[in-house]
Amino acid sequence: MKKIIRELLNQKSFYQVLKDYELDKYELLSEMSGEMYAYDSTVTSTEKEILENIYKREASMFNLTDEKVMFISDTHMASEREELTYFKEVLHFCKDNNIQYLIHAGDIADGTVLVQIGEEQIKKNIAFSEIKQNTVDAQVKSILDNYLTTPEVVQFVLGGNHDERYLERDIDILKLLAKQKNIVPLGYLQAFFTIYGYPISLEHGSRNIYPLSVVPNLFPQSVKIKGHSHIWLLENNKIYLPTLSKDIKYEKGATGLPGFIVMNSSKTGNVLTLKFERFYYIEDNLYLDQKPYVLQRKIN
């Protein structure tokens, strides 16, 4: 069993473990979930319950009330999909509309390199495992050079399946962005936050496509806000986010248009109301969907 897990089971505080081992919060939560649900886990059922209780208590990466929030996803920087103008415009939109929090739901980058092959100069996406390190380094430099921030807007960033590919070369894109751009890293594939204490699961990917490092059943009623699919879709407790890049792979009509989502929250008594407004681009012009999506949940 990993030493840090044993320290938690021996009642060392969560935040003392973070300090002692110089970990980001998402790293310790990931270690915990991995130990709780790994096939080869060595924790007993009693120890698993202890870890689950700690996880539930500490899982929220940030806590909101009635703040206005923007969600973006799938910017795919340093690839032919990137559209840096969109990123610049959403920051201006945040400042102009008093939006203090921007949440990125994954695939900041692309994790592939576009090359030309043969006499016909056929373009093909090549996985990181097949290319030279200096090519990867150049792509990372491009991402860091072009990733925009502004002091008026706090950015929370989740890593997606494409961002994970940099880990193959021991490059943690979230740590680099946190250090150089002052973003708040949320970890990879899934993170939790709360609105008036109600848990929200921010996810990138699908169980049918990619195995999420999720913690099952701890927050069964949570609303899920999901990147990865490049579409605007509402489905029960799930809100799928559009891409903020040029989508060259999918043909999904109106739901596949690039854009972003603005969320307004309010609480009346024990009822939480979440209002989601969709903004989308057509030929670089920005439009507002006239039908906002409103979701209500009872909270304690």
LUMDREN-715469 format. One record per residue (C-alpha): residue number from 0; x, y, z; residue in one letter. Coordinates in steps of 0.02 Angstrom, whole numbers, plus 32768, in hexadecimal, padded with zeros to 4 digits. Layout:
NUM  X  Y  Z  a
...
END
This chain:
0  8000  8000  8000  m
1  8040  80AC  7FD8  k
2  8086  810B  806A  k
3  8016  81A3  8051  i
4  7F7B  8137  805B  i
5  7FB9  80EA  80FD  r
6  7FD6  8199  8143  e
7  7F20  81C5  8121  l
8  7EE5  8124  8171  l
9  7F51  814D  8208  n
10  7EEC  81EF  8219  q
11  7F6A  826A  81D5  k
12  7F05  82FB  8190  s
13  7EE3  8305  80D6  f
14  7F35  83B0  80C8  y
15  7FCC  837E  812E  q
16  7FEA  82EF  80B4  v
17  7FDE  836B  8023  l
18  8060  83D8  8077  k
19  80D6  834C  80AB  d
20  80D9  82FC  7FFF  y
21  80CB  839E  7F9A  e
22  8034  8362  7F3B  l
23  7FAB  83BF  7EDF  d
24  7F00  8395  7F23  k
25  7ECC  8337  7E87  y
26  7F65  82C6  7E96  e
27  7F38  828C  7F45  l
28  7E81  8272  7F16  l
29  7EB9  820B  7E81  s
30  7F2A  819F  7EEF  e
31  7E98  8183  7F65  m
32  7E1C  8152  7EDE  s
33  7E9D  80E0  7E8E  g
34  7EBA  8085  7F32  e
35  7E01  807A  7F5C  m
36  7DCA  802F  7EB6  y
37  7E62  7FDB  7E68  a
38  7E4F  7F21  7E45  y
39  7EEF  7F00  7EA5  d
40  7EC6  7F75  7F36  s
41  7F0A  7F3E  7FDE  t
42  7E95  7FA2  804C  v
43  7E17  7F47  80B5  t
44  7D5D  7F6D  80AB  s
45  7D6B  7FD2  814C  t
46  7DFF  8035  8108  e
47  7DA3  8053  8065  k
48  7D12  809D  80C6  e
49  7D8A  8110  8122  i
50  7DD7  814A  807E  l
51  7D2B  8164  8030  e
52  7CF6  81D2  80C1  n
53  7D95  823A  80B0  i
54  7D7B  8244  7FF4  y
55  7CC7  827F  8005  k
56  7CFC  8303  8082  r
57  7D8E  8345  8019  e
58  7D59  8320  7F66  a
59  7D1A  83CD  7F36  s
60  7DA2  842E  7EDB  m
61  7D47  84D3  7EF2  f
62  7C9F  850F  7F36  n
63  7C26  8587  7EE3  l
64  7B84  85DD  7F12  t
65  7B33  865A  7E9B  d
66  7BCC  8685  7E34  e
67  7BB9  868B  7D78  k
68  7C28  8608  7D25  v
69  7C60  85E4  7C73  m
70  7C83  8532  7C36  f
71  7CF0  850D  7BA0  i
72  7D37  8469  7B61  s
73  7DA2  8418  7ADB  d
74  7E0D  84AA  7AA2  t
75  7E8B  842E  7A54  h
76  7F19  84AB  7A51  m
77  7FB4  8489  79E7  a
78  7F50  8428  7966  s
79  7EF4  8453  78C6  e
80  7E55  845D  792E  r
81  7E8F  84EF  7999  e
82  7E37  8595  7989  e
83  7E96  8610  79F6  l
84  7E1F  869D  79CB  t
85  7D93  8641  7A27  y
86  7DFB  8634  7AC6  f
87  7E26  86EC  7ABF  k
88  7D70  871A  7AA5  e
89  7D30  86B3  7B38  v
90  7DA6  870D  7BAF  l
91  7D66  87B4  7B6F  h
92  7CB4  8772  7B83  f
93  7CD8  8743  7C38  c
94  7D1D  87EF  7C60  k
95  7C90  884A  7C06  d
96  7C0A  87E3  7C5E  n
97  7C56  87DC  7D0D  n
98  7C7B  8721  7D04  i
99  7D05  86FE  7D81  q
100  7D17  8642  7D66  y
101  7D43  85E3  7CC7  l
102  7D3F  8525  7CCF  i
103  7D95  84BF  7C48  h
104  7D50  840D  7C39  a
105  7DE5  83BD  7BE4  g
106  7E4B  83A4  7B46  d
107  7EA6  8448  7B59  i
108  7F25  8404  7ADF  a
109  7F22  8379  7A5F  d
110  7FA9  82FA  7A89  g
111  7FC8  82D4  79D2  t
112  8034  8322  794C  v
113  7FFD  8343  789B  l
114  807E  830C  781A  v
115  808B  82F8  775D  q
116  80AE  824C  7716  i
117  80E8  821C  7668  g
118  80E6  827A  75C5  e
119  802E  82A4  75D3  e
120  804F  82FB  7678  q
121  7FC3  829F  76D0  i
122  7F9F  82E5  777B  k
123  7F8E  826A  780A  k
124  7F85  8277  78C6  n
125  8018  821B  7915  i
126  8015  81E3  79CA  a
127  8099  8225  7A42  f
128  80E3  8178  7A54  s
129  8118  817E  799D  e
130  816E  8228  7995  i
131  820C  827B  79D3  k
132  8217  82D6  7A79  q
133  8247  837C  7A2A  n
134  81A3  837B  79C8  t
135  8142  8361  7A69  v
136  81A4  83EC  7ABE  d
137  817C  8463  7A30  a
138  80C4  843E  7A40  q
139  80C6  845A  7AFC  v
140  811F  8500  7AE2  k
141  8099  8535  7A67  s
142  8010  850C  7AE5  i
143  8064  856B  7B71  l
144  8089  8600  7B00  d
145  7FD5  860B  7AC4  n
146  7F71  85DC  7B5F  y
147  7F1F  867F  7B94  l
148  7EF8  86BA  7C44  t
149  7EBF  875B  7C95  t
150  7EC4  878C  7D4D  p
151  7E09  87B0  7D4C  e
152  7DDB  86FB  7D26  v
153  7E09  8661  7D8E  v
154  7E20  85C8  7D1E  q
155  7E01  8517  7D5C  f
156  7E43  8495  7CE2  v
157  7E1E  83DB  7CD3  l
158  7E8F  836F  7C69  g
159  7E3F  8305  7BE0  g
160  7E72  8265  7B89  n
161  7EDA  82C6  7B0A  h
162  7F34  8324  7B96  d
163  7F5F  827F  7BEA  e
164  7FC9  8251  7B54  r
165  804F  82CD  7B8C  y
166  8067  8263  7C27  l
167  80B3  81DE  7BB4  e
168  8148  8255  7BA8  r
169  8144  8287  7C61  d
170  80F3  832D  7C37  i
171  8063  8360  7CA8  d
172  800F  83EB  7C45  i
173  7FA4  841A  7CDB  l
174  803B  8437  7D4A  k
175  808E  849F  7CC3  l
176  7FF2  850A  7CAC  l
177  7FE1  851E  7D68  a
178  8095  8556  7D7A  k
179  80A1  85C7  7CE2  q
180  7FED  8603  7CCB  k
181  7FA9  85FB  7D7D  n
182  7F16  858B  7D50  i
183  7ECB  8519  7DD5  v
184  7EE9  8463  7DA3  p
185  7E58  83EA  7DC1  l
186  7EAD  8348  7D8D  g
187  7E83  82D5  7CFD  y
188  7DDB  8295  7CBD  l
189  7D70  82BD  7D55  q
190  7D65  833C  7DE2  a
191  7CDE  8371  7E5C  f
192  7CA7  841D  7E93  f
193  7C0E  845B  7EEF  t
194  7B88  84DF  7ED6  i
195  7B34  850D  7F7A  y
196  7B7C  8469  7FBA  g
197  7B2F  8401  7F2E  y
198  7BB0  8391  7ED7  p
199  7BD4  83AB  7E1F  i
200  7C3C  832D  7DBF  s
201  7CA8  837B  7D37  l
202  7CDB  82F2  7CBE  e
203  7D37  82D6  7C1D  h
204  7D10  8238  7BBC  g
205  7C90  81AE  7BC0  s
206  7C8E  8105  7C14  r
207  7C66  80BC  7B69  n
208  7CFC  8111  7B18  i
209  7D7E  812A  7B9F  y
210  7D85  80E2  7C50  p
211  7D6F  8177  7CC4  l
212  7DCE  8176  7D68  s
213  7D2A  8192  7DC1  v
214  7CF7  8171  7E74  v
215  7C53  8112  7E60  p
216  7BBE  8127  7ED2  n
217  7C0A  81AC  7F43  l
218  7BA4  8238  7EF4  f
219  7B1A  81D9  7E99  p
220  7AA6  826F  7E85  q
221  7B27  82E9  7E46  s
222  7B0F  834B  7DA5  v
223  7B8F  831C  7D21  k
224  7BDD  83A0  7CAF  i
225  7C3E  8349  7C26  k
226  7CBE  8374  7BA2  g
227  7D05  8304  7B19  h
228  7C70  82E7  7AA7  s
229  7C78  8390  7A4B  h
230  7BBC  83A9  7A53  i
231  7B3C  840B  7AB5  w
232  7AC7  8389  7AFE  l
233  7A55  8381  7B97  l
234  7A2C  82D7  7BDE  e
235  79DF  82C0  7C8B  n
236  7A6A  82EF  7D05  n
237  7AEA  8304  7C7A  k
238  7B1D  83A4  7C21  i
239  7B91  8386  7B8C  y
240  7BFD  841A  7B5C  l
241  7C22  8456  7AAB  p
242  7CD2  8464  7A69  t
243  7D30  8509  7A66  l
244  7D94  84D6  79CE  s
245  7D7B  84B2  7916  k
246  7D2A  8407  7913  d
247  7D73  83AC  787E  i
248  7D40  82FD  78B2  k
249  7C86  8303  78D3  y
250  7BEF  833B  786F  e
251  7B69  835B  78F0  k
252  7B0A  83F0  78AC  g
253  7AD0  8476  7924  a
254  7AFE  8416  79C3  t
255  7BB1  8407  7986  g
256  7BCE  84C1  796E  l
257  7C62  8505  79D3  p
258  7C3C  8573  7A67  g
259  7C30  857E  7B24  f
260  7BB3  8572  7BB2  i
261  7B8B  85F2  7C39  v
262  7B3F  85B3  7CDC  m
263  7ADC  861B  7D58  n
264  7AB3  85D0  7E03  s
265  7A33  85FF  7E87  s
266  79E6  85B1  7F21  k
267  7937  85C9  7F65  t
268  7916  8569  8005  g
269  7959  84BB  7FE6  n
270  794C  84C5  7F28  v
271  79E6  84E2  7EBE  l
272  79C8  852A  7E11  t
273  7A4C  851E  7D89  l
274  7A30  8580  7CE9  k
275  7A9F  8553  7C54  f
276  7AAB  85CB  7BC0  e
277  7AFD  8592  7B1F  r
278  7B62  8608  7AB2  f
279  7B9C  85C7  7A0A  y
280  7BFF  85FE  7972  y
281  7BC9  85FD  78BC  i
282  7C4E  863F  7845  e
283  7CA4  8697  78D6  d
284  7C06  86F3  790B  n
285  7BC8  86D1  79BC  l
286  7B12  86A7  79DF  y
287  7AAC  8682  7A7B  l
288  7A36  85EE  7A7D  d
289  798D  8637  7AAD  q
290  795B  859B  7B10  k
291  79C1  8590  7BB1  p
292  79C4  84E9  7C0C  y
293  7989  84F1  7CC1  v
294  79AC  8466  7D3C  l
295  796B  845F  7DEE  q
296  79A3  83F1  7E7E  r
297  7973  83E5  7F35  k
298  7A05  83FF  7FAA  i
299  7A1D  83E7  8064  n
END
